[in-house]
C-alpha cells in the first residue's frame, strides 16, 4: 500500500457526490508545487495535480473549503493509467484521504470541528450534585467536557467559621 502526505492548495471548489446507498463522497483537486535547482543552477518549478476523495463526516467539512485553501492530505495513493483526449498516455494520481487538515488561516465561513472556546458560565448540576459545592469526587464535579469544575469565588456575604460558632442557638 502506498501512503502519501500532500501539502498543497485546492485548485477548485470541492465537488460533492452521493452514492446509490446515500453515502457522501467529496472530491478535491490539490496542486503540489515543487521547486528545485536544475543542473545549470536555475530554479525550476513544477506543479503536480492530485485528486483526493474524502468519505463520510470528514467530507462534510472538506466540502466547505474554498478554492485556494492550503491543505494537508494524508491517505492511500492509487495510480491510474489512461489515454487523454489527444490520444497521449496519461497518469492519474488519486488519494483516498484518511485525513484532511486546513493549513492556511481559516477563511470566513469555516467553523472548527470542535469548539475550543471556554466560557465562564457555571456548569450544570449533575443529578443532584451541585457544581458549585466544590465537594465530591472530580468525576462528580466534571461536566460533559471532561474538565473539573472551578471552585466558586468567595462571596462578600460568606462569614468566617469563627463568626458562626458564637451564634446564640
C-alpha positions as CSV (number, residue, x, y, z in Angstrom):
1,X,0.0,0.0,0.0
2,X,1.3,3.4,-0.9
3,X,0.8,6.1,1.8
4,X,1.2,9.7,1.0
5,X,1.2,13.1,2.6
6,X,0.4,16.1,0.3
7,X,0.8,19.7,1.2
8,X,-0.8,21.9,-1.5
9,X,-3.6,24.2,-2.5
10,X,-7.1,23.4,-3.6
11,X,-7.3,24.0,-7.4
12,X,-11.1,24.2,-7.5
13,X,-14.0,24.2,-5.1
14,X,-14.8,20.7,-3.7
15,X,-17.3,18.5,-5.6
16,X,-19.8,16.5,-3.5
17,X,-21.4,13.4,-4.9
18,X,-23.7,10.8,-3.4
19,X,-23.5,7.0,-3.8
20,X,-26.6,4.9,-4.6
21,X,-26.6,3.9,-0.9
22,X,-26.7,7.6,0.2
23,X,-23.0,7.9,1.2
24,X,-21.3,11.2,0.6
25,X,-18.0,11.4,-1.3
26,X,-16.2,14.7,-1.6
27,X,-13.5,15.2,-4.3
28,X,-10.9,17.8,-4.2
29,X,-8.1,18.7,-6.6
30,X,-4.8,19.5,-4.9
31,X,-1.9,21.3,-6.6
32,X,1.5,20.5,-5.1
33,X,4.3,22.8,-6.1
34,X,7.9,21.6,-6.3
35,X,10.8,24.0,-6.6
36,X,14.2,22.6,-7.5
37,X,17.6,23.9,-8.7
38,X,18.5,22.4,-12.0
39,X,21.9,21.1,-13.1
40,X,22.6,24.5,-14.6
41,X,21.8,26.3,-11.3
42,X,18.5,27.7,-12.5
43,X,15.3,27.5,-10.4
44,X,12.8,25.0,-11.8
45,X,9.1,25.0,-10.7
46,X,6.9,22.0,-11.3
47,X,3.2,21.5,-10.3
48,X,1.7,18.1,-9.8
49,X,-2.0,17.6,-9.5
50,X,-3.7,15.1,-7.3
51,X,-7.3,14.2,-6.9
52,X,-8.3,13.3,-3.3
53,X,-11.5,11.6,-2.3
54,X,-12.9,12.0,1.2
55,X,-15.8,9.9,2.6
56,X,-18.2,10.3,5.5
57,X,-18.3,13.1,8.0
58,X,-14.8,14.4,7.0
59,X,-16.2,15.0,3.6
60,X,-18.8,17.4,5.0
61,X,-16.0,19.6,6.5
62,X,-13.9,19.4,3.3
63,X,-16.9,20.4,1.2
64,X,-16.9,23.8,2.8
65,X,-13.2,24.6,2.0
66,X,-12.8,27.3,-0.7
67,X,-10.6,27.2,-3.8
68,X,-7.0,28.2,-3.0
69,X,-7.1,26.9,0.6
70,X,-3.8,25.3,1.7
71,X,-4.4,21.7,2.9
72,X,-2.5,18.7,4.2
73,X,-3.9,15.5,2.8
74,X,-2.9,12.1,4.2
75,X,-4.1,8.9,2.7
76,X,-3.6,5.9,0.3
77,X,-2.3,6.6,-3.2
78,X,-3.9,5.0,-6.3
79,X,-2.1,5.4,-9.6
80,X,-4.2,5.0,-12.8
81,X,-3.0,5.0,-16.5
82,X,-5.3,6.3,-19.3
83,X,-5.3,8.0,-22.6
84,X,-6.0,11.7,-22.8
85,X,-8.3,13.3,-25.4
86,X,-5.3,13.8,-27.6
87,X,-4.5,10.1,-27.5
88,X,-1.4,10.6,-25.4
89,X,-0.9,8.2,-22.5
90,X,-1.5,9.9,-19.1
91,X,-1.1,9.0,-15.5
92,X,-3.7,9.9,-12.8
93,X,-2.9,10.2,-9.1
94,X,-5.8,9.6,-6.8
95,X,-5.6,9.7,-3.0
96,X,-8.2,8.0,-0.8
97,X,-7.9,10.5,2.1
98,X,-7.9,9.4,5.7
99,X,-7.2,12.9,7.0
100,X,-7.5,16.4,5.5
101,X,-6.3,19.4,7.6
102,X,-6.7,23.1,6.7
103,X,-3.2,24.6,6.9
104,X,-3.9,28.2,5.8
105,X,-5.5,30.7,8.2
106,X,-9.2,29.8,8.5
107,X,-11.3,31.6,5.9
108,X,-14.6,33.2,6.8
109,X,-17.5,30.7,7.0
110,X,-15.4,27.7,8.1
111,X,-16.2,26.6,11.5
112,X,-13.8,24.5,13.6
113,X,-14.7,20.8,14.0
114,X,-14.7,21.1,17.8
115,X,-15.3,24.3,19.8
116,X,-12.2,25.3,21.6
117,X,-13.6,28.3,23.5
118,X,-14.2,28.3,27.2
119,X,-17.0,30.2,28.9
120,X,-17.2,31.5,32.4
121,X,-20.8,30.3,32.9
122,X,-21.2,27.7,35.6
123,X,-21.6,24.1,34.5
124,X,-25.0,22.5,35.1
125,X,-25.5,20.4,38.2
126,X,-25.4,16.6,37.7
127,X,-28.2,14.5,39.2
128,X,-28.4,16.5,42.4
129,X,-24.7,17.3,42.7
130,X,-24.0,21.0,42.6
131,X,-21.0,22.0,40.6
132,X,-20.6,25.0,42.9
133,X,-20.2,22.9,46.1
134,X,-16.6,22.2,45.4
135,X,-17.0,18.8,47.2
136,X,-17.2,15.3,46.0
137,X,-15.0,13.4,43.6
138,X,-13.6,15.0,40.5
139,X,-15.8,12.7,38.4
140,X,-18.9,14.1,40.1
141,X,-17.7,17.7,39.5
142,X,-16.8,17.3,35.8
143,X,-19.2,18.3,33.1
144,X,-19.6,16.9,29.7
145,X,-16.3,18.4,28.5
146,X,-14.1,16.4,30.9
147,X,-12.8,19.5,32.8
148,X,-13.1,19.8,36.6
149,X,-15.5,22.5,37.8
150,X,-13.9,25.6,39.2
151,X,-14.2,26.4,42.9
152,X,-16.6,29.2,43.5
153,X,-15.2,32.7,44.2
154,X,-15.6,33.7,47.8
155,X,-18.7,36.0,48.2
156,X,-18.9,39.1,50.3
157,X,-21.8,37.5,52.3
158,X,-19.9,34.5,53.4
159,X,-18.8,34.7,57.1
160,X,-15.7,33.1,58.5
161,X,-16.3,29.9,60.5
162,X,-15.3,31.5,63.8
163,X,-18.2,34.1,63.5
164,X,-20.7,31.3,63.0
165,X,-19.6,29.5,66.3
166,X,-20.9,32.2,68.6
167,X,-24.5,32.2,67.4
168,X,-27.0,32.1,70.3
169,X,-28.8,29.0,69.2
